[in-house]
Amino acid sequence: MKELLTYIIQSLVDEPDQVTVDERTGSGGGVVYEVRVADGDMGKVIGRQGRIVRQIRVIMKTVAQRQGKKVTVDILD
């Protein structure tokens, strides 16, 4: 799933080389993906009123549910 998230984020930004996705275990046994992008690309990932990041989270949660897992996606500065 980390590869899927990385692919989605890199497809949206101007500087795909600066995209990093870190995976860690969250509280409750779920997986938390921490995404970092270049400063100029932050708006492209978040979108107007957070619409793009909201849809990315929906996609990731859907994939996780099919695998019986819990996933959270955090966009970090």
N, C-alpha and C positions, 0 to 999 in steps of 0.2 A: 504494500500500500504506500510505502514511502516513495517508491519509484513513480507511482501514479500521481501523487501529490507534487513531486518535483517536476514531472512532465507538465502538469497543468500550469503550475506557477511559471516555469520557464517559457511556456508558450505565450504568456501574457506580457512579459516584461521586455524592456529594451536591452538590458544587460543580464542575460541568462547565466553568465559565468559567476555572477555575484549572489546567486540564489543558494541559500543553505537551508536544509531541512534536518533538524535534530529530532530524534525520537527518544522519549523517556516514558517511564511508567508513572502514571498519575495516581491520585488517590482513588480507591475503589477498584484497582486493578486494570483500569483502562489505559490506553496509550495516548500520549499527548505529543503532537507534532508541533514543534516550534519553527516557524518560517521566518527567515530574514532575507530581505532584498535590499538593493541599493536605494538610497534616499529618494532619488528621482522616480523610482518605480513603485513606491508605496501606494500612491493614488491609483495606479493601474490594477493593483491587486485588491485593494479595498473597494474601489468603485464608488459611484455616487450613492450616498446614503448607505454604504456598506452592502450594496446589492451583490457585487461580484464575490466578496468573501463569504457572504451568506450562502450563495449557491455552491461554492467550493466545499463548505462545511456540509451541505446537504448531500453532495455527491460522496464525500468521504464517509459520512455516517451510514449512507445506504450500502456502500461496499462493505463496511465493517459489520453491519447487521447481518448481511448474507453469510459472513464468516463467523458470526457469533461473538463479535468483539465490540468494545466501546472505544470510540475515537473522539478526540478533541483536537481542533486546529487553532493554534494561536499565532497571530502575526505580531512579531516583535520589532521594535524600533532599532 
